[in-house]
Amino acid sequence: EVISFSEADYEGVRLPHDDPVVVTLLMELFTMKRIFIDSGSSADILYKHAFDQLKIPVDQLRPVKTPLVGFVGEMVHPLGSIELSVVVGIAPCQTQMQMTFLVVDTLS
């Protein structure tokens, strides 16, 4: 499905703008709110606090050796990666996909 915005979506927005997009989605049957979409990022991040709330055993994380750079200038070493089922949209206009997330133990 194509995601598009109409003139009504720009009400109250000063143009031009570079505001972030924040959405809600269903991940592993849990509703996740305040999902920040950064089109300039090369990684899908899941913070440890949210990962813990999903109640997924830590031993399901796959090892990751490459650190992330860009969290307020510091280097962050992921705890691991995990593939999760994600549902975006509301029926009948929704899609389900598997996404790989890097789990990091840092403040969002």
C-alpha positions as CSV (number, residue, x, y, z in Angstrom):
1,E,0.0,0.0,0.0
2,V,1.1,3.5,-0.8
3,I,1.2,5.9,2.1
4,S,0.3,9.4,1.0
5,F,-0.6,12.7,2.7
6,S,-3.2,15.2,1.6
7,E,-3.4,18.9,2.1
8,A,-5.5,18.3,5.2
9,D,-2.5,16.5,6.8
10,Y,-0.4,19.8,6.5
11,E,-2.9,21.8,8.6
12,G,-0.9,23.7,11.2
13,V,2.5,22.7,9.7
14,R,4.9,25.4,8.6
15,L,6.5,24.6,5.2
16,P,9.2,23.7,4.4
17,H,9.7,21.3,7.3
18,D,11.8,18.4,8.3
19,D,9.7,17.1,11.2
20,P,10.0,13.4,12.0
21,V,7.2,10.9,11.3
22,V,5.9,9.1,14.3
23,V,3.5,6.2,13.9
24,T,1.8,3.3,15.9
25,L,2.2,-0.3,14.8
26,L,1.5,-3.8,15.9
27,M,4.7,-5.8,16.8
28,E,4.5,-9.4,17.9
29,L,0.8,-8.8,18.9
30,F,1.7,-5.7,21.1
31,T,0.7,-2.2,20.1
32,M,3.9,-0.1,19.9
33,K,3.3,3.7,20.1
34,R,5.6,6.5,19.2
35,I,7.6,4.7,16.5
36,F,10.0,7.2,15.1
37,I,10.6,6.9,11.4
38,D,14.0,8.4,10.3
39,S,14.5,7.9,6.6
40,G,18.1,8.8,7.0
41,S,18.8,5.9,9.3
42,S,20.3,2.6,8.1
43,A,19.1,0.5,11.1
44,D,15.8,-0.5,12.7
45,I,16.3,0.0,16.4
46,L,14.4,-1.6,19.3
47,Y,15.3,-0.2,22.7
48,K,15.9,-2.8,25.4
49,H,13.1,-1.4,27.6
50,A,10.6,-2.1,24.8
51,F,12.2,-5.5,24.0
52,D,11.8,-6.5,27.7
53,Q,8.1,-5.6,27.6
54,L,7.7,-8.0,24.6
55,K,8.8,-10.8,27.0
56,I,11.0,-12.4,24.4
57,P,13.9,-14.5,25.9
58,V,17.3,-12.7,25.5
59,D,18.7,-16.0,24.2
60,Q,16.7,-15.4,21.0
61,L,19.0,-12.4,20.1
62,R,21.5,-13.1,17.4
63,P,25.0,-11.7,18.0
64,V,26.0,-8.4,16.3
65,K,29.6,-7.3,16.3
66,T,29.3,-3.9,14.5
67,P,28.7,-0.9,16.8
68,L,26.2,1.9,16.0
69,V,27.4,5.5,15.8
70,G,25.1,8.5,15.9
71,F,23.4,8.3,19.3
72,V,24.4,11.8,20.5
73,G,27.9,11.2,19.1
74,E,28.5,8.1,21.2
75,M,29.2,4.5,20.0
76,V,26.5,2.0,21.0
77,H,27.1,-1.8,20.9
78,P,23.8,-3.6,20.2
79,L,22.8,-6.4,22.5
80,G,21.9,-8.4,19.4
81,S,19.4,-8.5,16.5
82,I,16.0,-10.2,16.3
83,E,13.5,-10.7,13.5
84,L,10.0,-9.8,14.5
85,S,6.5,-9.8,12.9
86,V,5.2,-6.2,12.3
87,V,1.8,-5.1,11.2
88,V,1.4,-1.6,9.8
89,G,-2.0,0.0,9.1
90,I,-5.6,-0.8,9.9
91,A,-7.7,-3.5,8.1
92,P,-8.4,-3.6,5.3
93,C,-5.5,-1.4,4.5
94,Q,-2.6,-3.1,6.3
95,T,0.4,-5.2,5.6
96,Q,2.4,-7.6,7.7
97,M,6.2,-8.1,7.3
98,Q,9.2,-9.6,9.1
99,M,11.7,-6.9,10.2
100,T,15.1,-7.3,11.7
101,F,15.7,-5.0,14.7
102,L,19.0,-4.2,16.5
103,V,18.3,-4.2,20.3
104,V,20.2,-1.5,22.1
105,D,20.4,-0.8,25.8
106,T,20.4,3.0,25.8
107,L,17.9,5.8,26.5
108,S,15.7,6.6,23.5
